[in-house]
Amino acid sequence: MKVKFCGAAREVTGSCHLLTLDNGFKILLDCGLYQGSDDDGRAGAENPITGFNEKWHFDPKEIDCLVLSHAHIDHTGRVPKLVGDGFRGKIYSTHATRDLCAIMLLDSAKIQESDAAYFNKKHRKETEPEKKPLYTLENVQQVMHQFASFNYEQWFHIHPDVRLLYRDAGHILGSATVTLEIQEGGKTIHFGFTGDIGRPHRPILGDPLPMPELDYLICESTYGDREHESPPAEMGHFVNIIRRTCVEKRGKVIIPAFSVGRTQEIVYMLDKLQNAGELPKVPVYVDSPLSVNATEVFVNHPECFDADLHRYMTEDDNPFGFNGLIYIRDTEASKQLNNSPEPCIIISASGMMNAGRIRHHVANNIEHERNTILIVGYCSPNTLGGQLRAGVESVFLFGQNLEVKADIEIMDSFSAHGDRVEMLEMISSQKQSVKKLWLVHGTIDRQEKWRDYLLANGFKEVGIPRLGEEETCN
């Protein structure tokens, strides 16, 4: 059996890994979109992957099945292109992941088509061929016909010699770790993929669960170099930012947040603050059609909720709605927020600020000292969010150079990714069994620190593969 690293290798986006069994059966783990600031998917000097989203490190027609860990676009965003390029196998996921993909991939396809049309109209030279979208709405429709979804904790066969188990990863709704039990050469091999590891004791979702004992493991490393702020300090910090900005300075709190997971968690926290009488009386806007749709999917999957949310719902049957909370789908209503002088909280996508309505909210508010841009999760360095996290004094948006006068606040405690202590706790049961562990989904500097941390805590062999690298599992 061989494993090939076809994405998220020394990078944080574009998750994609290929297992090829000795009998030729090919299993693809995730098929994510590279998300960065440049159109062609260039991922930095150390690991250049120009045109990543357009190219494959395998033939899509030869893939027998696709196994998804969760619905985030950096893990699923190239599935329609995979299908468009000839993949016809089953797509395995949890039930909630399938339902989220139904809305998220449609949204992504609309963006692909819109971006291509805009380029052809505004930037294409007469001598150039028309730019085609990475994939279309029709591709997404075909994708949904290929899904087969399953519950957590249910072993099922994807091949006569291969069984699969999904176990709650606690990252977003429906997220799961992947355990493959493979019969090969007269022996049983247990191969694992963490997907993205969530955080224990976070709102809404259950805690990440340890995986069965494994022989080989692919593990994420987003926050492998640090530890997050504790929840009590987090809540106080969050309220103080709102009060200082909205009450004292009469400004706006702009929160870039991923439509799935982060937005619902923030709304739930605001709901609890409202019920406790601690939320200042300012309107809260969720300005993202995808966020609105995703929240409806959340409501339909209570099997993913933790015990605390179930108890809370006996007192408040709508944890994602309260007086003063306004969900916005309409484009004109979104534009009106930019011209409104009222103090408010605006939650909008995308979380890295590399696309979507959030870029307009940032552009219209970043040059005013009364406002705050609150970054609540990881941002790739070459995105707008990454620039603001790095402390730049100006940003270039919509053809303008804008000075950063608004306060920039960072709260990584909101992240849906576990920190190094939380990730170690989740995989610590693998110390004795795992023969090799590979780190993916992280920048090289963080991966090196995470590798050293794992070695210091009892793991024996930890690799950091490059894009396109292939290794044999003996």
TAJOCOR-V322539 format. One record per residue. N is the residue number from 0. RES is the residue in three letters. PHI is phi in radians with two decimals (NA if undefined). Layout:
N_RES_PHI / N_RES_PHI
This chain:
0_MET_NA / 1_LYS_-2.19 / 2_VAL_-2.13 / 3_LYS_-2.16 / 4_PHE_-1.70 / 5_CYS_-1.88 / 6_GLY_3.10 / 7_ALA_0.93 / 8_ALA_-1.68 / 9_ARG_1.07 / 10_GLU_-2.49 / 11_VAL_-1.73 / 12_THR_-2.18 / 13_GLY_1.41 / 14_SER_-0.95 / 15_CYS_-3.02 / 16_HIS_-2.45 / 17_LEU_-2.00 / 18_LEU_-1.83 / 19_THR_-2.08 / 20_LEU_-1.32 / 21_ASP_-1.07 / 22_ASN_-1.49 / 23_GLY_1.64 / 24_PHE_-1.17 / 25_LYS_-1.98 / 26_ILE_-2.01 / 27_LEU_-1.71 / 28_LEU_-1.76 / 29_ASP_1.18 / 30_CYS_-2.68 / 31_GLY_-1.64 / 32_LEU_-1.54 / 33_TYR_-1.28 / 34_GLN_-2.03 / 35_GLY_-2.58 / 36_SER_-1.44 / 37_ASP_-1.79 / 38_ASP_-1.13 / 39_ASP_-1.60 / 40_GLY_1.38 / 41_ARG_-1.42 / 42_ALA_-1.97 / 43_GLY_1.79 / 44_ALA_-1.21 / 45_GLU_-1.19 / 46_ASN_-2.34 / 47_PRO_-1.16 / 48_ILE_-2.30 / 49_THR_-0.92 / 50_GLY_1.25 / 51_PHE_-0.88 / 52_ASN_-1.18 / 53_GLU_-1.57 / 54_LYS_-2.00 / 55_TRP_-2.14 / 56_HIS_-1.75 / 57_PHE_-2.88 / 58_ASP_-1.67 / 59_PRO_-0.95 / 60_LYS_-1.17 / 61_GLU_-1.56 / 62_ILE_-1.29 / 63_ASP_-1.50 / 64_CYS_-2.75 / 65_LEU_-2.10 / 66_VAL_-2.00 / 67_LEU_-1.73 / 68_SER_-1.50 / 69_HIS_-2.89 / 70_ALA_-1.60 / 71_HIS_-0.95 / 72_ILE_-1.08 / 73_ASP_-1.28 / 74_HIS_-2.06 / 75_THR_-2.28 / 76_GLY_-1.17 / 77_ARG_-1.83 / 78_VAL_-1.02 / 79_PRO_-1.07 / 80_LYS_-1.21 / 81_LEU_-0.99 / 82_VAL_-1.17 / 83_GLY_-1.07 / 84_ASP_-1.63 / 85_GLY_2.06 / 86_PHE_-1.21 / 87_ARG_-2.26 / 88_GLY_-1.45 / 89_LYS_-1.29 / 90_ILE_-1.98 / 91_TYR_-1.69 / 92_SER_-2.83 / 93_THR_-1.37 / 94_HIS_-1.09 / 95_ALA_-1.15 / 96_THR_-1.08 / 97_ARG_-1.01 / 98_ASP_-1.17 / 99_LEU_-1.21 / 100_CYS_-1.07 / 101_ALA_-1.03 / 102_ILE_-1.62 / 103_MET_-1.27 / 104_LEU_-1.26 / 105_LEU_-1.10 / 106_ASP_-1.07 / 107_SER_-1.13 / 108_ALA_-1.12 / 109_LYS_-1.07 / 110_ILE_-1.13 / 111_GLN_-1.04 / 112_GLU_-1.19 / 113_SER_-1.15 / 114_ASP_-1.09 / 115_ALA_-1.15 / 116_ALA_-1.12 / 117_TYR_-1.13 / 118_PHE_-1.06 / 119_ASN_-1.11 / 120_LYS_-1.44 / 121_LYS_-1.82 / 122_HIS_-2.15 / 123_ARG_-1.22 / 124_LYS_-1.46 / 125_GLU_-1.06 / 126_THR_-1.45 / 127_GLU_-1.61 / 128_PRO_-1.24 / 129_GLU_-1.15 / 130_LYS_-1.32 / 131_LYS_-1.75 / 132_PRO_-1.13 / 133_LEU_-1.00 / 134_TYR_-2.80 / 135_THR_-2.17 / 136_LEU_-1.05 / 137_GLU_-1.12 / 138_ASN_-1.06 / 139_VAL_-1.13 / 140_GLN_-1.04 / 141_GLN_-1.15 / 142_VAL_-0.94 / 143_MET_-1.14 / 144_HIS_-1.27 / 145_GLN_-1.66 / 146_PHE_-1.29 / 147_ALA_-2.37 / 148_SER_-1.96 / 149_PHE_-2.46 / 150_ASN_-1.37 / 151_TYR_-1.10 / 152_GLU_1.06 / 153_GLN_-2.21 / 154_TRP_-1.21 / 155_PHE_-2.57 / 156_HIS_-1.51 / 157_ILE_-1.93 / 158_HIS_-2.92 / 159_PRO_-0.93 / 160_ASP_-1.83 / 161_VAL_-2.35 / 162_ARG_-1.95 / 163_LEU_-2.20 / 164_LEU_-2.25 / 165_TYR_-1.68 / 166_ARG_-2.33 / 167_ASP_-0.98 / 168_ALA_-1.71 / 169_GLY_1.14 / 170_HIS_-1.69 / 171_ILE_-2.39 / 172_LEU_-0.96 / 173_GLY_1.44 / 174_SER_-1.18 / 175_ALA_-2.60 / 176_THR_-1.45 / 177_VAL_-2.04 / 178_THR_-2.06 / 179_LEU_-1.93 / 180_GLU_-1.81 / 181_ILE_-2.01 / 182_GLN_-1.63 / 183_GLU_-2.65 / 184_GLY_1.07 / 185_GLY_1.36 / 186_LYS_-2.39 / 187_THR_-1.83 / 188_ILE_-1.99 / 189_HIS_-1.87 / 190_PHE_-2.01 / 191_GLY_-2.16 / 192_PHE_-2.39 / 193_THR_-1.28 / 194_GLY_1.03 / 195_ASP_-1.76 / 196_ILE_-1.49 / 197_GLY_-1.43 / 198_ARG_-2.15 / 199_PRO_-1.26 / 200_HIS_1.12 / 201_ARG_-1.68 / 202_PRO_-1.13 / 203_ILE_1.39 / 204_LEU_-1.69 / 205_GLY_-1.20 / 206_ASP_-1.28 / 207_PRO_-1.10 / 208_LEU_-1.88 / 209_PRO_-1.04 / 210_MET_-1.53 / 211_PRO_-1.03 / 212_GLU_-1.07 / 213_LEU_-2.14 / 214_ASP_-1.62 / 215_TYR_-2.41 / 216_LEU_-2.53 / 217_ILE_-1.73 / 218_CYS_-2.22 / 219_GLU_-1.27 / 220_SER_-2.64 / 221_THR_-0.94 / 222_TYR_-2.02 / 223_GLY_-1.26 / 224_ASP_-1.99 / 225_ARG_-2.74 / 226_GLU_-2.17 / 227_HIS_-1.42 / 228_GLU_-1.10 / 229_SER_-1.33 / 230_PRO_-0.98 / 231_PRO_-1.06 / 232_ALA_-1.15 / 233_GLU_-1.06 / 234_MET_-1.10 / 235_GLY_-1.11 / 236_HIS_-1.08 / 237_PHE_-1.07 / 238_VAL_-1.13 / 239_ASN_-1.11 / 240_ILE_-1.10 / 241_ILE_-1.12 / 242_ARG_-1.14 / 243_ARG_-1.09 / 244_THR_-1.36 / 245_CYS_-1.42 / 246_VAL_-1.67 / 247_GLU_-1.34 / 248_LYS_-1.78 / 249_ARG_0.98 / 250_GLY_-1.97 / 251_LYS_-1.96 / 252_VAL_-1.75 / 253_ILE_-1.76 / 254_ILE_-2.05 / 255_PRO_-1.26 / 256_ALA_-2.56 / 257_PHE_-1.05 / 258_SER_-1.10 / 259_VAL_-1.98 / 260_GLY_1.79 / 261_ARG_-1.13 / 262_THR_-1.05 / 263_GLN_-1.15 / 264_GLU_-1.15 / 265_ILE_-1.14 / 266_VAL_-1.08 / 267_TYR_-1.08 / 268_MET_-1.13 / 269_LEU_-1.14 / 270_ASP_-1.06 / 271_LYS_-1.15 / 272_LEU_-1.13 / 273_GLN_-1.08 / 274_ASN_-1.14 / 275_ALA_-1.51 / 276_GLY_1.31 / 277_GLU_-1.83 / 278_LEU_-1.57 / 279_PRO_-0.96 / 280_LYS_-1.39 / 281_VAL_-2.26 / 282_PRO_-1.19 / 283_VAL_-2.09 / 284_TYR_-1.96 / 285_VAL_-1.78 / 286_ASP_-1.84 / 287_SER_-2.97 / 288_PRO_-0.99 / 289_LEU_-1.15 / 290_SER_-1.08 / 291_VAL_-1.10 / 292_ASN_-1.12 / 293_ALA_-1.14 / 294_THR_-1.09 / 295_GLU_-1.14 / 296_VAL_-1.15 / 297_PHE_-0.97 / 298_VAL_-1.02 / 299_ASN_-1.49 / 300_HIS_-2.27 / 301_PRO_-1.14 / 302_GLU_-1.12 / 303_CYS_-1.61 / 304_PHE_-1.34 / 305_ASP_-1.49 / 306_ALA_-1.12 / 307_ASP_-1.09 / 308_LEU_-1.20 / 309_HIS_-1.07 / 310_ARG_-1.16 / 311_TYR_-1.07 / 312_MET_-1.23 / 313_THR_-1.27 / 314_GLU_-1.81 / 315_ASP_-2.35 / 316_ASP_-1.31 / 317_ASN_-2.26 / 318_PRO_-1.27 / 319_PHE_-2.03 / 320_GLY_-2.81 / 321_PHE_-2.77 / 322_ASN_-1.04 / 323_GLY_1.72 / 324_LEU_-1.64 / 325_ILE_-2.22 / 326_TYR_-1.60 / 327_ILE_-2.04 / 328_ARG_-1.86 / 329_ASP_-1.21 / 330_THR_-1.12 / 331_GLU_-1.13 / 332_ALA_-1.12 / 333_SER_-1.13 / 334_LYS_-1.10 / 335_GLN_-1.10 / 336_LEU_-1.09 / 337_ASN_-1.19 / 338_ASN_-1.66 / 339_SER_-1.38 / 340_PRO_-1.54 / 341_GLU_-1.20 / 342_PRO_-1.11 / 343_CYS_-2.91 / 344_ILE_-2.02 / 345_ILE_-2.09 / 346_ILE_-1.86 / 347_SER_-2.58 / 348_ALA_-1.71 / 349_SER_-1.76 / 350_GLY_-1.14 / 351_MET_-1.57 / 352_MET_1.11 / 353_ASN_-1.60 / 354_ALA_-2.90 / 355_GLY_1.56 / 356_ARG_-1.17 / 357_ILE_-1.02 / 358_ARG_-1.11 / 359_HIS_-1.21 / 360_HIS_-1.16 / 361_VAL_-1.14 / 362_ALA_-1.04 / 363_ASN_-1.49 / 364_ASN_-2.22 / 365_ILE_-1.27 / 366_GLU_-1.63 / 367_HIS_-2.04 / 368_GLU_-1.15 / 369_ARG_-1.30 / 370_ASN_-1.68 / 371_THR_-2.31 / 372_ILE_-1.82 / 373_LEU_-1.79 / 374_ILE_-1.62 / 375_VAL_-2.05 / 376_GLY_-3.13 / 377_TYR_-1.14 / 378_CYS_-2.30 / 379_SER_-0.99 / 380_PRO_-0.97 / 381_ASN_-1.65 / 382_THR_-1.78 / 383_LEU_-1.02 / 384_GLY_-1.07 / 385_GLY_-1.13 / 386_GLN_-1.11 / 387_LEU_-1.19 / 388_ARG_-1.08 / 389_ALA_-1.37 / 390_GLY_1.52 / 391_VAL_-1.11 / 392_GLU_-1.60 / 393_SER_-2.65 / 394_VAL_-2.36 / 395_PHE_-1.84 / 396_LEU_-2.42 / 397_PHE_0.91 / 398_GLY_1.37 / 399_GLN_-2.18 / 400_ASN_-1.62 / 401_LEU_-1.95 / 402_GLU_-1.32 / 403_VAL_-1.55 / 404_LYS_-1.86 / 405_ALA_-1.19 / 406_ASP_-1.19 / 407_ILE_-1.93 / 408_GLU_-1.93 / 409_ILE_-2.18 / 410_MET_-2.25 / 411_ASP_-1.22 / 412_SER_-1.11 / 413_PHE_-1.33 / 414_SER_-1.02 / 415_ALA_-1.46 / 416_HIS_-1.65 / 417_GLY_-1.13 / 418_ASP_-1.47 / 419_ARG_-1.15 / 420_VAL_-1.20 / 421_GLU_-1.18 / 422_MET_-1.16 / 423_LEU_-1.07 / 424_GLU_-1.06 / 425_MET_-1.21 / 426_ILE_-1.85 / 427_SER_-1.08 / 428_SER_-1.19 / 429_GLN_-1.61 / 430_LYS_-0.98 / 431_GLN_-1.46 / 432_SER_-1.58 / 433_VAL_-1.29 / 434_LYS_-1.41 / 435_LYS_-2.62 / 436_LEU_-2.15 / 437_TRP_-1.94 / 438_LEU_-1.76 / 439_VAL_-2.34 / 440_HIS_0.93 / 441_GLY_-3.01 / 442_THR_-1.28 / 443_ILE_-1.05 / 444_ASP_-1.13 / 445_ARG_-1.27 / 446_GLN_-1.13 / 447_GLU_-1.13 / 448_LYS_-1.24 / 449_TRP_-1.17 / 450_ARG_-1.04 / 451_ASP_-1.08 / 452_TYR_-1.15 / 453_LEU_-1.16 / 454_LEU_-1.10 / 455_ALA_-1.22 / 456_ASN_-1.92 / 457_GLY_1.83 / 458_PHE_-1.37 / 459_LYS_-1.73 / 460_GLU_-2.31 / 461_VAL_-2.24 / 462_GLY_-1.91 / 463_ILE_-2.16 / 464_PRO_-1.24 / 465_ARG_-1.60 / 466_LEU_-1.06 / 467_GLY_1.51 / 468_GLU_-1.22 / 469_GLU_-2.22 / 470_GLU_-2.30 / 471_THR_-1.68 / 472_CYS_-1.78 / 473_ASN_-1.43
